[in-house]
Amino acid sequence: MRRDEGADMTDELGRRQVLKGLGVLAAARLAPPAVVAPATRPAGAVKFSITVSQALPFDHILSMWGAAEALGFDGAFVFDHFMGMLPGTREQERQQEAWTLLAALAARTHRLRVGLLVNGCTYRHPAIVAKMAATVDQISGGRLILGL
């Protein structure tokens, strides 16, 4: 046994003896808490979310979602329309695909609940929607709200 190994063993035994002498309760008080509980909201509190035009470039949408997160909004949503809802120029009618956009935004935010305001059930097979939802939920760390 090397000299420094013996010192390590003595230190470890000494630490155990001290902790044993202090008792479990005192030792628990010395240890930092593993998880800090998030602030809780009163029951029935109103929650606020945003939605942003999907005709905007991704960087603009991301900056708006980031601002909403920083301001304390609870959620952010996209919608599953292939074209704009109002007639206009091609640029105004162009929309980013909802599930792909949602996955990208979920990966770049940390607290916002995310979801779709409208999901195209008539043109998306339920098994594919379930798989996409499971993937976005994993990417977001469990923050997906799925409504059908």
C-alpha positions in Angstrom: 0.0 0.0 0.0 1.3 3.4 -0.9 1.5 6.1 1.7 -1.1 8.4 -0.1 -3.5 5.4 -0.4 -3.4 4.9 3.4 -4.1 8.6 3.9 -7.1 8.4 1.7 -8.5 5.4 3.6 -7.9 7.3 6.9 -9.7 10.3 5.6 -12.6 8.2 4.4 -12.8 6.4 7.8 -12.6 9.7 9.6 -15.4 11.2 7.5 -17.6 8.2 8.2 -16.9 8.4 11.9 -17.8 12.1 11.9 -21.0 11.5 10.0 -21.9 8.6 12.2 -21.3 10.7 15.3 -23.4 13.6 14.0 -26.3 11.2 13.2 -28.3 10.8 10.1 -30.4 13.9 10.6 -27.4 16.2 11.1 -25.6 14.6 8.0 -28.7 15.2 5.9 -28.7 18.9 6.9 -25.1 19.2 5.8 -25.9 17.8 2.3 -27.2 20.3 -0.2 -30.8 19.5 -1.5 -30.7 17.4 -4.6 -33.7 19.1 -6.3 -35.1 22.5 -5.7 -38.9 22.5 -6.0 -40.2 25.0 -8.6 -42.4 27.8 -7.4 -46.0 26.7 -7.4 -49.0 28.6 -8.7 -52.3 28.9 -6.9 -54.9 26.5 -8.1 -56.9 27.9 -11.0 -54.4 30.5 -11.9 -54.7 31.9 -15.5 -52.0 30.8 -17.9 -50.9 32.7 -21.0 -49.4 31.4 -24.2 -48.5 32.8 -27.6 -48.7 31.9 -31.3 -46.7 33.5 -34.0 -47.2 33.7 -37.8 -45.5 30.7 -39.4 -44.9 32.7 -42.5 -42.0 34.4 -40.7 -38.4 33.2 -41.0 -37.4 30.7 -38.3 -35.0 33.1 -36.6 -37.8 35.6 -36.1 -40.1 33.0 -34.7 -37.4 31.6 -32.4 -36.6 35.1 -31.1 -40.3 35.7 -30.3 -40.6 32.3 -28.5 -37.4 33.2 -26.6 -38.9 36.6 -25.5 -42.1 34.9 -24.5 -40.1 32.4 -22.3 -38.1 35.3 -20.8 -41.3 37.2 -20.0 -42.8 34.2 -18.2 -45.4 33.0 -20.7 -46.6 29.5 -20.0 -46.7 28.1 -23.5 -46.2 28.7 -27.2 -48.1 27.0 -30.1 -48.0 26.6 -33.9 -50.8 25.5 -36.2 -51.0 22.8 -38.8 -52.1 24.7 -41.9 -50.3 24.1 -45.2 -51.2 27.6 -46.5 -51.9 30.9 -45.0 -55.4 31.6 -43.7 -55.9 34.9 -45.5 -55.4 35.3 -49.3 -52.4 37.4 -50.2 -49.1 37.2 -52.0 -47.2 33.9 -52.2 -44.9 35.1 -49.4 -47.9 35.9 -47.1 -49.6 32.5 -47.8 -46.4 30.4 -47.3 -46.3 28.5 -44.0 -43.7 26.5 -42.4 -44.7 22.9 -41.7 -46.0 22.7 -38.1 -44.5 19.5 -36.6 -41.0 20.1 -38.0 -41.2 23.7 -36.7 -42.5 22.6 -33.3 -39.6 20.1 -32.9 -37.0 22.8 -33.8 -38.5 25.3 -31.4 -39.0 22.8 -28.6 -35.3 22.0 -28.9 -34.3 25.6 -28.5 -36.6 26.5 -25.5 -36.4 25.2 -22.0 -39.6 26.0 -20.0 -42.5 26.8 -22.4 -45.1 24.2 -22.8 -45.4 23.5 -26.6 -48.1 22.3 -28.9 -50.3 22.7 -32.0 -53.4 24.8 -32.0 -54.7 23.0 -35.0 -53.7 19.5 -36.1 -54.7 18.3 -39.5 -56.4 15.0 -38.6 -57.9 14.6 -42.1 -54.5 14.3 -43.8 -52.3 12.9 -41.0 -52.6 9.2 -40.1 -53.2 8.8 -36.3 -50.2 6.5 -35.9 -47.9 9.0 -37.6 -49.3 11.8 -35.3 -48.6 9.6 -32.3 -45.0 9.0 -33.4 -44.4 12.7 -34.1 -45.9 13.7 -30.8 -43.8 11.2 -28.9 -40.7 12.5 -30.6 -41.5 16.1 -29.9 -42.3 15.3 -26.3 -38.9 13.6 -25.9 -37.1 16.6 -27.6 -39.0 19.0 -25.3 -38.3 17.1 -22.1 -42.0 16.3 -21.6 -43.4 19.8 -22.4 -45.7 18.8 -25.3 -49.4 19.5 -25.1 -51.2 17.3 -27.6 -54.8 18.1 -28.5 -56.9 16.4 -31.1 
